[in-house]
Amino acid sequence: MNFSFLKFFANKKRSNSNLESSEVYKAFHSLAKHSNLLIFRNAHIYHQSKKSIISLLIFDNFRGLYIFEQKTWSFKMLHNSNIERKKNIQQQENNLAFSSIQELLKEKYNDTTHKNLPPLFNFLIMNNLTVNEYEKLSTSLKTLLPQSNIIFSDNSQSEIFKKIQDVSYENPSLDSCKEVLSNLLIEYTIVNKENEVYFCTQEQRDFIDNKLQQVNNLQGPDKSGKTALLLLKAFKELLRDDTKTIIILTKTQQEKNIFQERLSNTIKHAMVECPVENINIVSSEEYMKLSTPIHADIFMCDDANLLTNEVLDTVNALQKTSQLLFVNAKKEKNIFTLKKYFATKERNILFHHGQQQAKALYLVQKLLKNNEAQDIIVVGEQKNIQMLQDDLKHFIPQDVVVFNKSAPCSSQDERQLFLCNYSNMREIFVKHAILLDIKSANIHELDYALQIASQDIHILYETESDNLKILKERYENTQK
């Protein structure tokens, strides 16, 4: 049943009824824990210049989408009123405008996927009306407000569940949750550099929805999606208030380029009008060289644990009026922790003791017997990887290059064997990695380096060190 546009004429009083604290809302959350429902309160739908807010949106991957609108209408209000159909009205307390929301959802999904939206069902939540009171309403009112599509204040959890299940039989061939929601709820959609889309997990959505304090700290391991969430958080803040200005600080110019590319991909996929120029992405080197300080309403800092104290002190001194959001800062204040990790853990982490240059030469030659050059990377201090480059030229036919920090890895020749230092390994993913200079490396950069290979990590060392001790405690039990 489609409520279409219904306008309610009566002496109206606003209620303080809160959807989140209502028994109906609690019932849905209880149902979601034991079923395949995904629940979104105040879901924002954006498309081009259009925007709509859905009080409650539920996705059932066997039936489709449910739109719920909550009204405070009581028996007295309805009994002494008239309801009639209207066209092209806006959502207000005294009307229902399900058709306009449906049209926006269908247009959004069709334009982004070139497919039809899965089935869409309307329900009305009436927290101030019981089933018995509904029965006493006029026939004309009940015709316009069918009982089967209303959740009453005294409906039990089982009755609510039965109502939403009765609208349709299960259909296992419906589009997946990822496909449907990542094309509708753009605030929760990660777009990577290959333009692949992923719908955020619950903990990621919780972070995006979390209200920013004066100082905020997002903590998470590498491959937890923290960098993507920083960008989505900026995107959401701008969608909510397009007058806001946002600065995102990155460690290197290469990371800045990656951020800009991913922001562009996100905006393109979202298909929404957004003042993207209000998001200023700068590298730490650029930031420190500015002759005039730049300010923003929100200042975000990626990988704060890898920045120098000088950079962090400058940020704190110049951005006192901004809301600050750090990723993995050492300060323990307003911490939001990501626990889920997305990279594969089925890897071999191998420790090799001996002269590292000789070991590296041997391992590169061995790996090249069964792998392509682009499947391998060697990470170490600049002087040592430069020396290794010279030595490898005499042992292997492949081109060997030191990674160019000014260009993304994906833009460089895939036939080449990559060598790079720890500060230039962002967004690099290979099958095999060889790590040098463990003793002198930054432990946070070592942690990141341990995530860039999907099959084998070879850790080379000549002497014992604190870093080596930490790595062995964490990973030596994974050695074959």
BELDAJO-V600571 format. One line per field, one symbol per residue. ss: DSSP state (A for helix, B for strand, O for the rest). phi: phi as a letter, one per 30 degrees, with the letter a starting at -180 (. if undefined). burial: 1 if it has 24 or more other ideal C-beta (glycine too) atoms within 12 Angstrom, else 0. A space follows every 50 residues. Layout:
ss->???
phi->???
burial->???
This chain:
ss->OOOOBBBBBOOOOOOOOOOOOOAAAAAAAAAAAOOOBBBBBBBBBBBBOB BBBBBBBBBBOOOBBBBBBBBOOOAAAAAOOBBBBOOOOOOOOOBBBAAA AAAAAAAAAAAAAOOOOOOBBBBBBBOOOOAAAAAOOOAAAAAAOOAAAB BBOOOOAAAAAAAAAAOOOOOOOOOOAAAAAOOOOAAABBBOOOOOBBBO OAAAAAAAAOOOOOBBBBBBOOOOOAAAAAAAAAAAAAAAOOOOOBBBBB OOAAAAAAAAAAAAAAAAAAOBOOOAAABBBBBAAAAAAOOOOOOOOBBB BOOAAAOOAAAAAAAAAAOOOOBBBBBOOOOOOOBBBBOOOOOOOOOBBB BBBOOAAAAAAAAAAAAAOOOOAAABBBBOOAAAAAAAAAAAOOOOOOOB BBOOOOOOAAAOOOOOBBBBOAAAOOOOOBBBBBBOOOOOOOAAAAAAAO OOBBBBBBBBBOOOOAAAAAAAAAAAAAOO
phi->.cdhcbcccadcbdcdecedcddddddddddddcbccccbchdcccahcc bbccebbbccdcbkccccccbcecdddddcbbbbdbchcddbdcbcbddd dedddddedddcchbddeebbcbcccdcbcddddddddddddddbdedcb ccdcdddddddddddddaddbdcdedeeddddcccddccdcddcidcbdd ddddddddddddcdbbbccaddicidddddddddddedddbdcdcbcccc dbdddeddedddddddddddhbdbddddcccbddddddcddbecbadbcc bdhddcddddddddeddccdcddcbcchdddcbhdccccdbcddcdbccc cbclddddddeddddddddbbdeddbbccadeddddddedddeccbdddb bdedddbdeddcdddcdcbacddccdhcbbdbbccchddcddddddeddd cdcccbccccacbdadddddddddbddcdd
burial->01111111010000001010011110111011001011111011111000 11111111111111111111111110110010100000001001111111 11111111100110001111111111111000110010001001101111 11101010011011101000000110100111111111111110001111 10111011100100111111111111111111111111110001111111 11111111111110111011110101011111110010000001011111 11111110001100110010011111111000000101000100001111 11000110111111101100101111111110011011101100010101 11101001100100011111111111111111111111111101111111 111111111110000011001000100000
